[in-house]
Amino acid sequence: MALSQFKSTEENPFTELSDRELQIMLMITRGEKVPDISENLHLSTKTINSYRYRMFEKLGVGNDVELTHLAIRHGMINTEKL
């Protein structure tokens, strides 16, 4: 995480995510809970958590807060609506 602050701002780590991972990332950063995401996407909570941890590994983050901060830094979410 500390090294990610020194990466070029032009690099967007979110390009490494699949469409489903991006969909789940956006839901998480909007504050949706895993059971709600699971219900909305008709997937098990275990599957949603598998996506979460795979995203965390790809992005080098450890939790939802770090994920949200990274998404804000890279313009993936609009902070004006938060």
PyMOL Python script that loads the backbone (N, CA, C, O; Angstrom):
from pymol import cmd

cmd.read_pdbstr("""\
ATOM      1  N   MET A   1       0.829  -1.196   0.000  1.00  0.00           N
ATOM      2  CA  MET A   1       0.000   0.000   0.000  1.00  0.00           C
ATOM      3  C   MET A   1       0.865   1.247   0.000  1.00  0.00           C
ATOM      4  O   MET A   1       0.570   2.199  -0.722  1.00  0.00           O
ATOM      5  N   ALA A   2       1.933   1.263   0.799  1.00  0.00           N
ATOM      6  CA  ALA A   2       2.775   2.455   0.868  1.00  0.00           C
ATOM      7  C   ALA A   2       3.401   2.758  -0.476  1.00  0.00           C
ATOM      8  O   ALA A   2       3.510   3.926  -0.851  1.00  0.00           O
ATOM      9  N   LEU A   3       3.818   1.738  -1.214  1.00  0.00           N
ATOM     10  CA  LEU A   3       4.431   1.960  -2.516  1.00  0.00           C
ATOM     11  C   LEU A   3       3.436   2.437  -3.553  1.00  0.00           C
ATOM     12  O   LEU A   3       3.821   3.112  -4.508  1.00  0.00           O
ATOM     13  N   SER A   4       2.160   2.101  -3.387  1.00  0.00           N
ATOM     14  CA  SER A   4       1.157   2.507  -4.375  1.00  0.00           C
ATOM     15  C   SER A   4       1.005   4.021  -4.432  1.00  0.00           C
ATOM     16  O   SER A   4       0.544   4.557  -5.439  1.00  0.00           O
ATOM     17  N   GLN A   5       1.387   4.719  -3.364  1.00  0.00           N
ATOM     18  CA  GLN A   5       1.295   6.172  -3.357  1.00  0.00           C
ATOM     19  C   GLN A   5       2.307   6.800  -4.296  1.00  0.00           C
ATOM     20  O   GLN A   5       2.143   7.957  -4.685  1.00  0.00           O
ATOM     21  N   PHE A   6       3.353   6.068  -4.673  1.00  0.00           N
ATOM     22  CA  PHE A   6       4.398   6.603  -5.518  1.00  0.00           C
ATOM     23  C   PHE A   6       4.244   6.212  -6.977  1.00  0.00           C
ATOM     24  O   PHE A   6       5.046   6.622  -7.815  1.00  0.00           O
ATOM     25  N   LYS A   7       3.226   5.426  -7.290  1.00  0.00           N
ATOM     26  CA  LYS A   7       2.981   5.047  -8.675  1.00  0.00           C
ATOM     27  C   LYS A   7       2.493   6.257  -9.454  1.00  0.00           C
ATOM     28  O   LYS A   7       1.903   7.180  -8.892  1.00  0.00           O
ATOM     29  N   SER A   8       2.743   6.239 -10.736  1.00  0.00           N
ATOM     30  CA  SER A   8       2.258   7.295 -11.604  1.00  0.00           C
ATOM     31  C   SER A   8       0.741   7.371 -11.515  1.00  0.00           C
ATOM     32  O   SER A   8       0.064   6.345 -11.450  1.00  0.00           O
ATOM     33  N   THR A   9       0.210   8.587 -11.512  1.00  0.00           N
ATOM     34  CA  THR A   9      -1.241   8.747 -11.442  1.00  0.00           C
ATOM     35  C   THR A   9      -1.905   8.286 -12.732  1.00  0.00           C
ATOM     36  O   THR A   9      -3.119   8.081 -12.759  1.00  0.00           O
ATOM     37  N   GLU A  10      -1.121   8.119 -13.814  1.00  0.00           N
ATOM     38  CA  GLU A  10      -1.679   7.653 -15.068  1.00  0.00           C
ATOM     39  C   GLU A  10      -1.962   6.154 -15.035  1.00  0.00           C
ATOM     40  O   GLU A  10      -2.814   5.677 -15.785  1.00  0.00           O
ATOM     41  N   GLU A  11      -1.274   5.411 -14.191  1.00  0.00           N
ATOM     42  CA  GLU A  11      -1.522   3.979 -14.056  1.00  0.00           C
ATOM     43  C   GLU A  11      -2.814   3.777 -13.282  1.00  0.00           C
ATOM     44  O   GLU A  11      -2.990   4.324 -12.193  1.00  0.00           O
ATOM     45  N   ASN A  12      -3.704   3.000 -13.845  1.00  0.00           N
ATOM     46  CA  ASN A  12      -4.947   2.708 -13.149  1.00  0.00           C
ATOM     47  C   ASN A  12      -4.981   1.218 -12.839  1.00  0.00           C
ATOM     48  O   ASN A  12      -5.166   0.402 -13.743  1.00  0.00           O
ATOM     49  N   PRO A  13      -4.805   0.856 -11.573  1.00  0.00           N
ATOM     50  CA  PRO A  13      -4.770  -0.564 -11.207  1.00  0.00           C
ATOM     51  C   PRO A  13      -6.095  -1.275 -11.457  1.00  0.00           C
ATOM     52  O   PRO A  13      -6.138  -2.504 -11.513  1.00  0.00           O
ATOM     53  N   PHE A  14      -7.164  -0.521 -11.607  1.00  0.00           N
ATOM     54  CA  PHE A  14      -8.475  -1.131 -11.802  1.00  0.00           C
ATOM     55  C   PHE A  14      -8.624  -1.770 -13.172  1.00  0.00           C
ATOM     56  O   PHE A  14      -9.570  -2.524 -13.400  1.00  0.00           O
ATOM     57  N   THR A  15      -7.704  -1.483 -14.091  1.00  0.00           N
ATOM     58  CA  THR A  15      -7.744  -2.133 -15.403  1.00  0.00           C
ATOM     59  C   THR A  15      -7.449  -3.623 -15.286  1.00  0.00           C
ATOM     60  O   THR A  15      -7.740  -4.389 -16.205  1.00  0.00           O
ATOM     61  N   GLU A  16      -6.868  -4.039 -14.154  1.00  0.00           N
ATOM     62  CA  GLU A  16      -6.558  -5.454 -13.922  1.00  0.00           C
ATOM     63  C   GLU A  16      -7.783  -6.269 -13.506  1.00  0.00           C
ATOM     64  O   GLU A  16      -7.740  -7.500 -13.501  1.00  0.00           O
ATOM     65  N   LEU A  17      -8.874  -5.584 -13.158  1.00  0.00           N
ATOM     66  CA  LEU A  17     -10.053  -6.284 -12.647  1.00  0.00           C
ATOM     67  C   LEU A  17     -10.969  -6.740 -13.775  1.00  0.00           C
ATOM     68  O   LEU A  17     -11.056  -6.107 -14.827  1.00  0.00           O
ATOM     69  N   SER A  18     -11.647  -7.851 -13.525  1.00  0.00           N
ATOM     70  CA  SER A  18     -12.663  -8.332 -14.465  1.00  0.00           C
ATOM     71  C   SER A  18     -13.900  -7.439 -14.348  1.00  0.00           C
ATOM     72  O   SER A  18     -14.012  -6.639 -13.418  1.00  0.00           O
ATOM     73  N   ASP A  19     -14.822  -7.582 -15.296  1.00  0.00           N
ATOM     74  CA  ASP A  19     -16.064  -6.810 -15.243  1.00  0.00           C
ATOM     75  C   ASP A  19     -16.831  -7.089 -13.952  1.00  0.00           C
ATOM     76  O   ASP A  19     -17.364  -6.166 -13.336  1.00  0.00           O
ATOM     77  N   ARG A  20     -16.890  -8.355 -13.541  1.00  0.00           N
ATOM     78  CA  ARG A  20     -17.611  -8.710 -12.316  1.00  0.00           C
ATOM     79  C   ARG A  20     -16.916  -8.113 -11.094  1.00  0.00           C
ATOM     80  O   ARG A  20     -17.577  -7.616 -10.181  1.00  0.00           O
ATOM     81  N   GLU A  21     -15.588  -8.161 -11.079  1.00  0.00           N
ATOM     82  CA  GLU A  21     -14.849  -7.565  -9.960  1.00  0.00           C
ATOM     83  C   GLU A  21     -15.108  -6.069  -9.894  1.00  0.00           C
ATOM     84  O   GLU A  21     -15.289  -5.522  -8.806  1.00  0.00           O
ATOM     85  N   LEU A  22     -15.128  -5.399 -11.040  1.00  0.00           N
ATOM     86  CA  LEU A  22     -15.426  -3.961 -11.059  1.00  0.00           C
ATOM     87  C   LEU A  22     -16.835  -3.696 -10.532  1.00  0.00           C
ATOM     88  O   LEU A  22     -17.045  -2.764  -9.756  1.00  0.00           O
ATOM     89  N   GLN A  23     -17.786  -4.505 -10.949  1.00  0.00           N
ATOM     90  CA  GLN A  23     -19.160  -4.351 -10.491  1.00  0.00           C
ATOM     91  C   GLN A  23     -19.237  -4.477  -8.970  1.00  0.00           C
ATOM     92  O   GLN A  23     -19.878  -3.664  -8.305  1.00  0.00           O
ATOM     93  N   ILE A  24     -18.590  -5.487  -8.433  1.00  0.00           N
ATOM     94  CA  ILE A  24     -18.601  -5.701  -6.988  1.00  0.00           C
ATOM     95  C   ILE A  24     -17.833  -4.597  -6.270  1.00  0.00           C
ATOM     96  O   ILE A  24     -18.250  -4.150  -5.201  1.00  0.00           O
ATOM     97  N   MET A  25     -16.707  -4.150  -6.848  1.00  0.00           N
ATOM     98  CA  MET A  25     -15.936  -3.048  -6.247  1.00  0.00           C
ATOM     99  C   MET A  25     -16.803  -1.805  -6.108  1.00  0.00           C
ATOM    100  O   MET A  25     -16.788  -1.150  -5.066  1.00  0.00           O
ATOM    101  N   LEU A  26     -17.556  -1.478  -7.150  1.00  0.00           N
ATOM    102  CA  LEU A  26     -18.411  -0.295  -7.094  1.00  0.00           C
ATOM    103  C   LEU A  26     -19.495  -0.440  -6.038  1.00  0.00           C
ATOM    104  O   LEU A  26     -19.832   0.528  -5.356  1.00  0.00           O
ATOM    105  N   MET A  27     -20.036  -1.631  -5.898  1.00  0.00           N
ATOM    106  CA  MET A  27     -21.060  -1.861  -4.882  1.00  0.00           C
ATOM    107  C   MET A  27     -20.471  -1.736  -3.477  1.00  0.00           C
ATOM    108  O   MET A  27     -21.093  -1.160  -2.584  1.00  0.00           O
ATOM    109  N   ILE A  28     -19.275  -2.277  -3.290  1.00  0.00           N
ATOM    110  CA  ILE A  28     -18.609  -2.188  -1.982  1.00  0.00           C
ATOM    111  C   ILE A  28     -18.307  -0.736  -1.635  1.00  0.00           C
ATOM    112  O   ILE A  28     -18.537  -0.303  -0.506  1.00  0.00           O
ATOM    113  N   THR A  29     -17.791   0.018  -2.608  1.00  0.00           N
ATOM    114  CA  THR A  29     -17.411   1.406  -2.320  1.00  0.00           C
ATOM    115  C   THR A  29     -18.628   2.307  -2.128  1.00  0.00           C
ATOM    116  O   THR A  29     -18.498   3.421  -1.621  1.00  0.00           O
ATOM    117  N   ARG A  30     -19.806   1.837  -2.528  1.00  0.00           N
ATOM    118  CA  ARG A  30     -21.045   2.563  -2.229  1.00  0.00           C
ATOM    119  C   ARG A  30     -21.572   2.202  -0.847  1.00  0.00           C
ATOM    120  O   ARG A  30     -22.588   2.738  -0.405  1.00  0.00           O
ATOM    121  N   GLY A  31     -20.879   1.294  -0.168  1.00  0.00           N
ATOM    122  CA  GLY A  31     -21.267   0.926   1.186  1.00  0.00           C
ATOM    123  C   GLY A  31     -22.213  -0.250   1.279  1.00  0.00           C
ATOM    124  O   GLY A  31     -22.745  -0.534   2.352  1.00  0.00           O
ATOM    125  N   GLU A  32     -22.431  -0.941   0.169  1.00  0.00           N
ATOM    126  CA  GLU A  32     -23.318  -2.105   0.209  1.00  0.00           C
ATOM    127  C   GLU A  32     -22.641  -3.253   0.948  1.00  0.00           C
ATOM    128  O   GLU A  32     -21.433  -3.457   0.825  1.00  0.00           O
ATOM    129  N   LYS A  33     -23.406  -3.979   1.692  1.00  0.00           N
ATOM    130  CA  LYS A  33     -22.911  -5.113   2.476  1.00  0.00           C
ATOM    131  C   LYS A  33     -22.879  -6.373   1.616  1.00  0.00           C
ATOM    132  O   LYS A  33     -23.655  -6.513   0.671  1.00  0.00           O
ATOM    133  N   VAL A  34     -21.974  -7.285   1.957  1.00  0.00           N
ATOM    134  CA  VAL A  34     -21.810  -8.526   1.199  1.00  0.00           C
ATOM    135  C   VAL A  34     -23.126  -9.294   1.045  1.00  0.00           C
ATOM    136  O   VAL A  34     -23.421  -9.745  -0.061  1.00  0.00           O
ATOM    137  N   PRO A  35     -23.932  -9.465   2.102  1.00  0.00           N
ATOM    138  CA  PRO A  35     -25.198 -10.194   1.911  1.00  0.00           C
ATOM    139  C   PRO A  35     -26.134  -9.510   0.901  1.00  0.00           C
ATOM    140  O   PRO A  35     -26.835 -10.186   0.148  1.00  0.00           O
ATOM    141  N   ASP A  36     -26.143  -8.190   0.890  1.00  0.00           N
ATOM    142  CA  ASP A  36     -26.988  -7.456  -0.057  1.00  0.00           C
ATOM    143  C   ASP A  36     -26.465  -7.605  -1.488  1.00  0.00           C
ATOM    144  O   ASP A  36     -27.243  -7.786  -2.424  1.00  0.00           O
ATOM    145  N   ILE A  37     -25.134  -7.527  -1.647  1.00  0.00           N
ATOM    146  CA  ILE A  37     -24.523  -7.717  -2.967  1.00  0.00           C
ATOM    147  C   ILE A  37     -24.841  -9.132  -3.454  1.00  0.00           C
ATOM    148  O   ILE A  37     -25.205  -9.339  -4.612  1.00  0.00           O
ATOM    149  N   SER A  38     -24.698 -10.078  -2.566  1.00  0.00           N
ATOM    150  CA  SER A  38     -24.978 -11.473  -2.881  1.00  0.00           C
ATOM    151  C   SER A  38     -26.411 -11.646  -3.392  1.00  0.00           C
ATOM    152  O   SER A  38     -26.643 -12.303  -4.406  1.00  0.00           O
ATOM    153  N   GLU A  39     -27.343 -11.061  -2.692  1.00  0.00           N
ATOM    154  CA  GLU A  39     -28.751 -11.165  -3.078  1.00  0.00           C
ATOM    155  C   GLU A  39     -29.007 -10.477  -4.419  1.00  0.00           C
ATOM    156  O   GLU A  39     -29.689 -11.031  -5.281  1.00  0.00           O
ATOM    157  N   ASN A  40     -28.467  -9.284  -4.593  1.00  0.00           N
ATOM    158  CA  ASN A  40     -28.679  -8.523  -5.835  1.00  0.00           C
ATOM    159  C   ASN A  40     -28.101  -9.221  -7.056  1.00  0.00           C
ATOM    160  O   ASN A  40     -28.687  -9.161  -8.137  1.00  0.00           O
ATOM    161  N   LEU A  41     -26.966  -9.878  -6.899  1.00  0.00           N
ATOM    162  CA  LEU A  41     -26.294 -10.515  -8.030  1.00  0.00           C
ATOM    163  C   LEU A  41     -26.622 -12.010  -8.155  1.00  0.00           C
ATOM    164  O   LEU A  41     -26.155 -12.687  -9.070  1.00  0.00           O
ATOM    165  N   HIS A  42     -27.432 -12.507  -7.217  1.00  0.00           N
ATOM    166  CA  HIS A  42     -27.819 -13.924  -7.210  1.00  0.00           C
ATOM    167  C   HIS A  42     -26.585 -14.830  -7.141  1.00  0.00           C
ATOM    168  O   HIS A  42     -26.479 -15.823  -7.861  1.00  0.00           O
ATOM    169  N   LEU A  43     -25.668 -14.459  -6.263  1.00  0.00           N
ATOM    170  CA  LEU A  43     -24.463 -15.240  -6.001  1.00  0.00           C
ATOM    171  C   LEU A  43     -24.379 -15.491  -4.503  1.00  0.00           C
ATOM    172  O   LEU A  43     -24.973 -14.753  -3.717  1.00  0.00           O
ATOM    173  N   SER A  44     -23.655 -16.517  -4.103  1.00  0.00           N
ATOM    174  CA  SER A  44     -23.504 -16.789  -2.667  1.00  0.00           C
ATOM    175  C   SER A  44     -22.580 -15.744  -2.033  1.00  0.00           C
ATOM    176  O   SER A  44     -21.779 -15.107  -2.717  1.00  0.00           O
ATOM    177  N   THR A  45     -22.709 -15.585  -0.725  1.00  0.00           N
ATOM    178  CA  THR A  45     -21.812 -14.666  -0.019  1.00  0.00           C
ATOM    179  C   THR A  45     -20.371 -15.145  -0.125  1.00  0.00           C
ATOM    180  O   THR A  45     -19.444 -14.336  -0.173  1.00  0.00           O
ATOM    181  N   LYS A  46     -20.183 -16.457  -0.161  1.00  0.00           N
ATOM    182  CA  LYS A  46     -18.839 -17.012  -0.307  1.00  0.00           C
ATOM    183  C   LYS A  46     -18.230 -16.580  -1.647  1.00  0.00           C
ATOM    184  O   LYS A  46     -17.048 -16.241  -1.712  1.00  0.00           O
ATOM    185  N   THR A  47     -19.027 -16.594  -2.702  1.00  0.00           N
ATOM    186  CA  THR A  47     -18.540 -16.166  -4.020  1.00  0.00           C
ATOM    187  C   THR A  47     -18.196 -14.680  -4.010  1.00  0.00           C
ATOM    188  O   THR A  47     -17.169 -14.280  -4.557  1.00  0.00           O
ATOM    189  N   ILE A  48     -19.038 -13.867  -3.400  1.00  0.00           N
ATOM    190  CA  ILE A  48     -18.763 -12.421  -3.318  1.00  0.00           C
ATOM    191  C   ILE A  48     -17.461 -12.188  -2.564  1.00  0.00           C
ATOM    192  O   ILE A  48     -16.633 -11.383  -2.991  1.00  0.00           O
ATOM    193  N   ASN A  49     -17.272 -12.883  -1.448  1.00  0.00           N
ATOM    194  CA  ASN A  49     -16.033 -12.716  -0.689  1.00  0.00           C
ATOM    195  C   ASN A  49     -14.821 -13.206  -1.469  1.00  0.00           C
ATOM    196  O   ASN A  49     -13.735 -12.646  -1.325  1.00  0.00           O
ATOM    197  N   SER A  50     -14.980 -14.231  -2.286  1.00  0.00           N
ATOM    198  CA  SER A  50     -13.879 -14.685  -3.143  1.00  0.00           C
ATOM    199  C   SER A  50     -13.485 -13.587  -4.118  1.00  0.00           C
ATOM    200  O   SER A  50     -12.300 -13.328  -4.329  1.00  0.00           O
ATOM    201  N   TYR A  51     -14.485 -12.942  -4.712  1.00  0.00           N
ATOM    202  CA  TYR A  51     -14.203 -11.808  -5.605  1.00  0.00           C
ATOM    203  C   TYR A  51     -13.496 -10.681  -4.848  1.00  0.00           C
ATOM    204  O   TYR A  51     -12.529 -10.100  -5.341  1.00  0.00           O
ATOM    205  N   ARG A  52     -13.990 -10.382  -3.652  1.00  0.00           N
ATOM    206  CA  ARG A  52     -13.391  -9.302  -2.843  1.00  0.00           C
ATOM    207  C   ARG A  52     -11.916  -9.563  -2.595  1.00  0.00           C
ATOM    208  O   ARG A  52     -11.077  -8.696  -2.840  1.00  0.00           O
ATOM    209  N   TYR A  53     -11.596 -10.761  -2.109  1.00  0.00           N
ATOM    210  CA  TYR A  53     -10.212 -11.045  -1.755  1.00  0.00           C
ATOM    211  C   TYR A  53      -9.315 -11.131  -2.987  1.00  0.00           C
ATOM    212  O   TYR A  53      -8.132 -10.797  -2.919  1.00  0.00           O
ATOM    213  N   ARG A  54      -9.869 -11.574  -4.105  1.00  0.00           N
ATOM    214  CA  ARG A  54      -9.104 -11.566  -5.350  1.00  0.00           C
ATOM    215  C   ARG A  54      -8.809 -10.123  -5.773  1.00  0.00           C
ATOM    216  O   ARG A  54      -7.703  -9.815  -6.215  1.00  0.00           O
ATOM    217  N   MET A  55      -9.808  -9.242  -5.633  1.00  0.00           N
ATOM    218  CA  MET A  55      -9.602  -7.819  -5.935  1.00  0.00           C
ATOM    219  C   MET A  55      -8.541  -7.224  -5.015  1.00  0.00           C
ATOM    220  O   MET A  55      -7.632  -6.530  -5.469  1.00  0.00           O
ATOM    221  N   PHE A  56      -8.665  -7.500  -3.729  1.00  0.00           N
ATOM    222  CA  PHE A  56      -7.709  -6.971  -2.763  1.00  0.00           C
ATOM    223  C   PHE A  56      -6.288  -7.363  -3.151  1.00  0.00           C
ATOM    224  O   PHE A  56      -5.369  -6.547  -3.084  1.00  0.00           O
ATOM    225  N   GLU A  57      -6.116  -8.616  -3.557  1.00  0.00           N
ATOM    226  CA  GLU A  57      -4.791  -9.093  -3.935  1.00  0.00           C
ATOM    227  C   GLU A  57      -4.290  -8.386  -5.191  1.00  0.00           C
ATOM    228  O   GLU A  57      -3.139  -7.953  -5.240  1.00  0.00           O
ATOM    229  N   LYS A  58      -5.134  -8.267  -6.191  1.00  0.00           N
ATOM    230  CA  LYS A  58      -4.744  -7.603  -7.438  1.00  0.00           C
ATOM    231  C   LYS A  58      -4.389  -6.139  -7.216  1.00  0.00           C
ATOM    232  O   LYS A  58      -3.474  -5.614  -7.850  1.00  0.00           O
ATOM    233  N   LEU A  59      -5.119  -5.478  -6.308  1.00  0.00           N
ATOM    234  CA  LEU A  59      -4.950  -4.042  -6.096  1.00  0.00           C
ATOM    235  C   LEU A  59      -3.972  -3.716  -4.967  1.00  0.00           C
ATOM    236  O   LEU A  59      -3.577  -2.561  -4.805  1.00  0.00           O
ATOM    237  N   GLY A  60      -3.588  -4.703  -4.201  1.00  0.00           N
ATOM    238  CA  GLY A  60      -2.661  -4.472  -3.101  1.00  0.00           C
ATOM    239  C   GLY A  60      -3.284  -3.737  -1.927  1.00  0.00           C
ATOM    240  O   GLY A  60      -2.623  -2.937  -1.264  1.00  0.00           O
ATOM    241  N   VAL A  61      -4.559  -4.010  -1.672  1.00  0.00           N
ATOM    242  CA  VAL A  61      -5.243  -3.406  -0.529  1.00  0.00           C
ATOM    243  C   VAL A  61      -5.646  -4.504   0.444  1.00  0.00           C
ATOM    244  O   VAL A  61      -5.664  -5.684   0.094  1.00  0.00           O
ATOM    245  N   GLY A  62      -5.969  -4.100   1.675  1.00  0.00           N
ATOM    246  CA  GLY A  62      -6.283  -5.085   2.696  1.00  0.00           C
ATOM    247  C   GLY A  62      -7.702  -5.062   3.212  1.00  0.00           C
ATOM    248  O   GLY A  62      -8.116  -5.966   3.937  1.00  0.00           O
ATOM    249  N   ASN A  63      -8.463  -4.023   2.841  1.00  0.00           N
ATOM    250  CA  ASN A  63      -9.833  -3.944   3.345  1.00  0.00           C
ATOM    251  C   ASN A  63     -10.665  -2.990   2.487  1.00  0.00           C
ATOM    252  O   ASN A  63     -10.153  -2.376   1.550  1.00  0.00           O
ATOM    253  N   ASP A  64     -11.944  -2.876   2.817  1.00  0.00           N
ATOM    254  CA  ASP A  64     -12.862  -2.052   2.028  1.00  0.00           C
ATOM    255  C   ASP A  64     -12.510  -0.567   2.081  1.00  0.00           C
ATOM    256  O   ASP A  64     -12.706   0.148   1.098  1.00  0.00           O
ATOM    257  N   VAL A  65     -11.997  -0.102   3.203  1.00  0.00           N
ATOM    258  CA  VAL A  65     -11.627   1.309   3.320  1.00  0.00           C
ATOM    259  C   VAL A  65     -10.466   1.633   2.379  1.00  0.00           C
ATOM    260  O   VAL A  65     -10.500   2.643   1.675  1.00  0.00           O
ATOM    261  N   GLU A  66      -9.444   0.784   2.366  1.00  0.00           N
ATOM    262  CA  GLU A  66      -8.322   1.002   1.449  1.00  0.00           C
ATOM    263  C   GLU A  66      -8.781   0.921  -0.001  1.00  0.00           C
ATOM    264  O   GLU A  66      -8.308   1.679  -0.848  1.00  0.00           O
ATOM    265  N   LEU A  67      -9.705   0.001  -0.288  1.00  0.00           N
ATOM    266  CA  LEU A  67     -10.263  -0.123  -1.623  1.00  0.00           C
ATOM    267  C   LEU A  67     -10.962   1.171  -2.028  1.00  0.00           C
ATOM    268  O   LEU A  67     -10.789   1.647  -3.150  1.00  0.00           O
ATOM    269  N   THR A  68     -11.740   1.732  -1.132  1.00  0.00           N
ATOM    270  CA  THR A  68     -12.464   2.973  -1.406  1.00  0.00           C
ATOM    271  C   THR A  68     -11.506   4.129  -1.625  1.00  0.00           C
ATOM    272  O   THR A  68     -11.712   4.927  -2.539  1.00  0.00           O
ATOM    273  N   HIS A  69     -10.476   4.240  -0.819  1.00  0.00           N
ATOM    274  CA  HIS A  69      -9.485   5.304  -0.988  1.00  0.00           C
ATOM    275  C   HIS A  69      -8.795   5.197  -2.343  1.00  0.00           C
ATOM    276  O   HIS A  69      -8.584   6.202  -3.022  1.00  0.00           O
ATOM    277  N   LEU A  70      -8.447   3.979  -2.728  1.00  0.00           N
ATOM    278  CA  LEU A  70      -7.799   3.756  -4.011  1.00  0.00           C
ATOM    279  C   LEU A  70      -8.745   4.132  -5.156  1.00  0.00           C
ATOM    280  O   LEU A  70      -8.324   4.750  -6.134  1.00  0.00           O
ATOM    281  N   ALA A  71     -10.001   3.766  -5.034  1.00  0.00           N
ATOM    282  CA  ALA A  71     -10.994   4.088  -6.059  1.00  0.00           C
ATOM    283  C   ALA A  71     -11.169   5.602  -6.192  1.00  0.00           C
ATOM    284  O   ALA A  71     -11.309   6.114  -7.302  1.00  0.00           O
ATOM    285  N   ILE A  72     -11.161   6.309  -5.080  1.00  0.00           N
ATOM    286  CA  ILE A  72     -11.266   7.770  -5.115  1.00  0.00           C
ATOM    287  C   ILE A  72     -10.048   8.373  -5.800  1.00  0.00           C
ATOM    288  O   ILE A  72     -10.185   9.254  -6.648  1.00  0.00           O
ATOM    289  N   ARG A  73      -8.843   7.898  -5.433  1.00  0.00           N
ATOM    290  CA  ARG A  73      -7.599   8.416  -6.017  1.00  0.00           C
ATOM    291  C   ARG A  73      -7.552   8.249  -7.533  1.00  0.00           C
ATOM    292  O   ARG A  73      -6.969   9.071  -8.240  1.00  0.00           O
ATOM    293  N   HIS A  74      -8.164   7.193  -8.017  1.00  0.00           N
ATOM    294  CA  HIS A  74      -8.114   6.904  -9.453  1.00  0.00           C
ATOM    295  C   HIS A  74      -9.397   7.303 -10.176  1.00  0.00           C
ATOM    296  O   HIS A  74      -9.608   6.920 -11.327  1.00  0.00           O
ATOM    297  N   GLY A  75     -10.252   8.070  -9.504  1.00  0.00           N
ATOM    298  CA  GLY A  75     -11.448   8.595 -10.149  1.00  0.00           C
ATOM    299  C   GLY A  75     -12.491   7.550 -10.509  1.00  0.00           C
ATOM    300  O   GLY A  75     -13.284   7.752 -11.428  1.00  0.00           O
ATOM    301  N   MET A  76     -12.493   6.447  -9.798  1.00  0.00           N
ATOM    302  CA  MET A  76     -13.447   5.383 -10.095  1.00  0.00           C
ATOM    303  C   MET A  76     -14.821   5.634  -9.480  1.00  0.00           C
ATOM    304  O   MET A  76     -15.825   5.071  -9.916  1.00  0.00           O
ATOM    305  N   ILE A  77     -14.847   6.488  -8.461  1.00  0.00           N
ATOM    306  CA  ILE A  77     -16.131   6.826  -7.820  1.00  0.00           C
ATOM    307  C   ILE A  77     -16.194   8.328  -7.650  1.00  0.00           C
ATOM    308  O   ILE A  77     -15.173   9.004  -7.526  1.00  0.00           O
ATOM    309  N   ASN A  78     -17.416   8.836  -7.646  1.00  0.00           N
ATOM    310  CA  ASN A  78     -17.670  10.264  -7.508  1.00  0.00           C
ATOM    311  C   ASN A  78     -17.870  10.579  -6.029  1.00  0.00           C
ATOM    312  O   ASN A  78     -18.852  10.144  -5.428  1.00  0.00           O
ATOM    313  N   THR A  79     -16.943  11.332  -5.444  1.00  0.00           N
ATOM    314  CA  THR A  79     -17.035  11.645  -4.009  1.00  0.00           C
ATOM    315  C   THR A  79     -18.070  12.711  -3.699  1.00  0.00           C
ATOM    316  O   THR A  79     -18.443  12.886  -2.539  1.00  0.00           O
ATOM    317  N   GLU A  80     -18.543  13.429  -4.713  1.00  0.00           N
ATOM    318  CA  GLU A  80     -19.549  14.463  -4.468  1.00  0.00           C
ATOM    319  C   GLU A  80     -20.879  13.876  -4.042  1.00  0.00           C
ATOM    320  O   GLU A  80     -21.669  14.540  -3.370  1.00  0.00           O
ATOM    321  N   LYS A  81     -21.135  12.615  -4.434  1.00  0.00           N
ATOM    322  CA  LYS A  81     -22.402  11.970  -4.089  1.00  0.00           C
ATOM    323  C   LYS A  81     -22.313  11.197  -2.791  1.00  0.00           C
ATOM    324  O   LYS A  81     -23.327  10.675  -2.326  1.00  0.00           O
ATOM    325  N   LEU A  82     -21.117  11.101  -2.178  1.00  0.00           N
ATOM    326  CA  LEU A  82     -20.968  10.351  -0.936  1.00  0.00           C
ATOM    327  C   LEU A  82     -21.471  11.132   0.240  1.00  0.00           C
ATOM    328  O   LEU A  82     -21.420  10.647   1.370  1.00  0.00           O
TER     329      LEU A  82
END
""", "prot")
cmd.dss("prot")
cmd.show_as("cartoon", "prot")
cmd.util.cbc("prot")
cmd.orient("prot")
